[in-house]
């Protein structure tokens, strides 16, 4: 009997990284949230979060202070944007030339300056504490947006280890976490790691394995989903970056963030509604010029964190615009906080949550807006401040979830998605 063929250790290795799907539909009452009650509500049908892990410096990216003292303005120059009198850091020329295609919030502000807690606050809208932990906004949303089976609803590239391992599932639990690839898409052997060809899992063998799993009295939906994904050539091809031309791969840049954003674009096009691109290294307490700009000592062409971000996000926005997907795809580029107004003795900047910047595009966001300001040294948000609670409320609204809707937690609490004082920032919405 063919059902007697067991799954071998090699089979499990091939399927193991694919089993963390979170494919089951949620039974949360948020599924009943009305869409379309306003022109912007539910405008976004997809979302890509480009997470700059560690806290990017607003003073070197979207809110430089070129007229401040040298210890404030730092070692980098600026570049003009399409907005008269508005400049970005010198490492962002491509985004500066496209500043009419997205919005920058320069007045983000928070009291939380520790990585894990700030990450939880930034992505859930709730300052951590109390009996129930709020989930990151992407997790409940991923259960509601339309996906194309057998693709997962949410993919993390290369992983979901945001903020040093923050508790982002909250009261929803681990079943809501995304499928983390576990491998860097910039690695030369990325495709082989994702789809090992040496396992011998051909179409016939996969079909038999699926029958075996389904025949079990307690079948594993995640494993069934993993097998279905392996069997689906179109789904597998979404992860195959070798199908892109060398020119396209070069345009996005060869660093992890570039190839991660390229993979995100392919996944969105194929039917994955939520993609998180996790870009590490932004906790720049020292060697700011080298780490943020040059990339390495003596570099003639800057390849550091900021130029790599510029290439990746500009190319992602270009491709989403040209394909028509940007109108219904929410793009969020952010970290957990900003950096101190003054350069420290190690040539870097330390944690600073009282003023920082976020880039937003597509999915109902008003393009070409510079929202709010920080003071003359980037120390405090002074005009039109936006808290993480406000930002998350706005993202929920655009993704079709009522932000103040209450949800039951496992211990019987009624938990509002965002704090009562949070507001949808209507000026950000187009």
N, C-alpha and C positions, 0 to 999 in steps of 0.2 A: 504494500500500500504506500502510495507516495506521501500520505500524510505522516508517515512514520519517520520521514527524513528530518532530523533535528537541525536547528540553526547552529552552525559551527561557530567556534570562537572567531574565525576570520570574518564570517558573516556579521557577527555582532560588532566587530570593529568597523566594518563598512557602514553599518546602519546606526552605530551609536551616536555619532555627532548629528544625525538627522532626526533623532527621536524627540528633540525638545521643541516641538512645534507650537503647542498651545493652539491646536486646530479646532478644538471643540467650541461650539457656540456658547456664549455666556447666557446664563438665565437671569442676569441682572435686570432690574426694572429700567435701567438706563436705555435698554433697547427700545422702550416705548417712547423715548423722548421725541417730540415732534420735530421734524425737519422742515425748513422752509417757511417758518412763521415770520421771518423777516428776510429781506433779499440777501443778507449776508449769512444767515444762519444755515449751517451745513453746506456752505459754498465749497469747502475743501473736501475732496473725496479721497485724498492721499496726503501723506505727510512724510517729509524727510527731516530728521533732526541731525544736524552736524554739531556734535558735542565737542567743545574745546576743553578737554579735561585738565583741570589744574588751575583755571582762572586766567583768561587772556588779558593782557594789558590793553585797556581802552586807550591809553595815551600813545601807544605805538600802532594802533589799528584805526578805529573809527572816530576817535575824539582827541586828536593830538592838540597840544598847546604850544604852537611855534613861537609865540611871543613871551612865553614864561621864561624864568631863569633856567640856566642850563641844567641844574639838578632836577628840574621838573620836566622840561621838554625832552631830556634824554639825548642819546647819541644819534638818533635817526632823524631824517628830514621828513618832508611832507610832499604830497602830490595833490594837484587840483582835481576836483570832481566836476560834474556837470552842473552843480549848484554854485552860483556866484558866491565867492567868499567862503565856501565850505571846502575843507581839505581833509584827506585821510592820511594815514602814515605812508611813508615812501614805498613800503613793501606791497602796497595794494593798488598798483596802477590800473590793472584790468577792472577791478571792481569800481574804482574811482571813475573810469570812463563809462561805466554802466549804472551810475548812481540814480538815474531816473527809472530804473527797473525794479528797485527794491526800497525798503524803508529801513532806516537806522534809528533805533531808540537810544538816545544818548543820556537818558535820565533814569535808567534803572537804578534802584536803590534797595538795600537790604541791611539788616543789622547782624547778619550771620556770616562770619568769616572763617569757619572751619570747613574743610573740604566736604566731608560726608554729610554734615547737617545742611550746609549751603546747597549741595546738590539735591538733597531731598526737598528743600524749600523751593529751589528754582524750578523743579520739574513737577511738583505736586501742588504748589501754592500754599502749603501749610508749613509753618515752622514746626519742626519735629518736637514731640512731647505729647503727653496725654496718653490715654489708654489705647487708642487706635492710630496706626500710622497710615497716612494717606498715600495712595499709589501715584506714581508718575503718570502724567496725563495720557501718554501714549498707550498705556496698558488697557484701560477700559475702552478707549477709542478703537483699538485694534480688533476688538470683538464685534464691532458694529459696522465698520466699513466693509464694503464689498471686496472680496478677494476672488482669485481664480484658482480653485482647487486643481492639483494637490499642493499648490504653493502655500507656504505658511502666511499667517496674517501679519507677522512682524518679524523682521530679520535684523539682528545686530551685527554690524561689521566693524572690526573683527569679533567684538564681544560686547557684553552689556555691563562690564565692570566700570561703571561710571562713578566718579567721586571716590575712588578707592574702595568700592564695594558697598555703596549705600544701599539701604533697605528700600528699594524702589518698588517692590511688589506691594508693600503696605498690607492692608487688611484683605486684599484680593488673593494673596497667596502665590506660591511659586508657579502654579499652573498658568498664570497670566504672563509670565516672563517670555521674552522673545526667544526665537531660535538664534543662538550665538554661533557664528561660523567657527570660531576658534582658531582661524588662520588668517594671516595678513594677505589681502588681495594683491599687495605689491610684490610678494614673494614669487620667485621664478617657478616654483613647484606648486603654486596655489591650486591650479585645476586638478592636479593629481591628488593633492591632499583632500580636496572636497569630494571628488569622484574617483576613488582609487580604481584603476583599471586592472590591477593585479589580483583582485578578489575572486574573479571568475563568476561574479553574479550577473549572468546574462539574463535576457528577458524571460526565458523559460524557467530558469531557476528562481528568479524573483517572483514569478507568478505562483510557483509551488510554495515558496516561503509565505506569501500572502495568504494562501489558502490554509496553510498550517496555523498561522496566527489567528485568522478569523474562526477557524474550527475550535479553538480553545474556548473553554467555558467562560473564561474571563479575558476577553481579548483586550489588547493594548491599543487604543486608538492612535497614540503617538507613533507606535511602531508601524501600524498599518499605513499611517500617513507618510512615514519615512520610506516605506517600500513603494508606495504609489509615486512619490517624488522621483525615486530612482528609476522607475519604469517609464516616466514621462519625459520624452526627449526634449520637448519644448521647454519644460520647466528646468531641466538640467542645463539647457543651453543658456538660460538667463545668467547662470553663474560663470559662464565660460568667456573670460575677457579676451581670449585669443581670437574671438570672432570680431573684435573691434580692429580697425585699421591701426597700424603703427602710428600714423599721424594723429588719430584721435587719442590714443593712449598717451602720446607725448603731450598733447594739448592739455590733458588733465594733470599731467605731472606724474613722475615715477614714484613719489613718496606714498605712504600709506593713505593719506587723506585724499590724494588725487585718484588713485585706483579705487579707493573706497567710495568716493562720490560717483565714479564711472559705474561701478557695480550697483550702487543705489539707483542710478538712472535706469539701468537695464532691468532691475527688479521691479521698479515702479511701472515701467512699460509693459512688463510681462504679467503684472497683476498682483504684486505684493503691495498692500496699501500703506504699510508703515515700515520705514527703514531708519535705523539709528546708525550713524557713522560716528564711531568713538575715536577721536584723535587725541592721543596722549602727549604729554610733554610741556604743557603750558604753565606749569608751576615754576616760573623763572625767577628764583630768588638770587641768581647770580648769572654772570656772563650773558647779559641781556642781548647785546649786539650780536654775539655769536649764535646764540640759540634761536632768537627771534628772526634774525635777518640773514646773516652770512651763512649759517649752517655748519661751518667748520672754519678753523683758523686758516686765513689766507685764501678763502674762496674768492674767485674772480667774478662768478655769477652767483647772486644770492639764492640759496636753496633752503633757507631756514624755515621755521614754522609759518611766518607770515607770508613770504612769497609762495610757499606751497599751498597755503589756504587761498590765496588770491587766484592762482591757477585753477584750483579744484572747484571752488564755488562759482567763479565766473563761467567756467565751462559747463557746469551743471545747469546754471540759470540759462545760458545760451541754448543748450540742447532742449531743455524743457519748454522754452519759449518757441523754438522753431518747430517742435512737434505739436504744439498746442496744449501740452499737459500742464503748463505752469498755472493757467487760470484756475484749475481745480486741484493743484498740488501746493500744499503749504510747506514752505521751506523756512526752517528755523536754524540760525547759526548763533550759538551761545555757549558760555561756560557758567560756572557757579558764582563768580564774582569778578571784579577787576583787580588792579594792582595799585600800590601806594603812589601818591603824587610825587614823591621824591625818590630818586635813585639811592639805593643803600650802599654801604661800604664794599659790598661784593660785586657792584656793578649790575645789580638787578633790582627788582621791585617785589615787595611783599604783598600779602593778602590785603584786599581793600574792597569791601562790599558796599560802601556808601554811595559810590557812583561807578557805573560801568555801562557797557553798550551791548546791544543785541541787534542782529540783522534779521529782518523778516521779509519774505517775498511770496507772491502767488496766493492762491486759495482764498481770495477776498481781501488781502492786505492792500492798502492804498500805496501804489508805487510812487517813488520819487519824493518821499517825505523824510525830513530830518526832524524827528520828534524829540522835543525837550532839550534841555541843556544842562551841563554841569558848570560849576564855577570856573574861574580863570585858571585854576591849577588842577582841575579834575578831581577835587576832593569831595564835593557834595553835589547831589542832583538839586538844581535850583528852580528850574522851570518845568512844569508838567511832569512831576515825578511819577514813575511807574514801579510798583512793587512786583515781586514774583507772583503774588496772589492775583494782581490785576492782569499780568501777562498770561498766566494759566487760564484765568477766566475767559480772556479774549480768544485763546487758542481753542478751548472747549467750544465756545460759541461758533467759531468758524468751522469746526469739525462736527457740528450738529448735536452737541450735548449741552443741555441746560446747565450752566455752571453751578447754580445754587440748588440743584436738585439734591435731595437727601437720599442716601443709600444705607441699607442695613449692613452692619458689620457682623462677623461671626458671633460676637458676644452680645448682640442685641441692641447695640447703639444705633442711633440714626445720625449719619455722618454726612455733612454737606461737602460737595466736591471741592469747593473753595470756601474760605472764611466768609462770613456774612458781609464784612466790610469790603470784600473784593468787588471790583467793577470791571465790566467790559469796556475797554478803552476805545470808544467809538471813533475817535479821530484817527486810529490806525487802520480803520476798515474802509475799503473803497466802495 
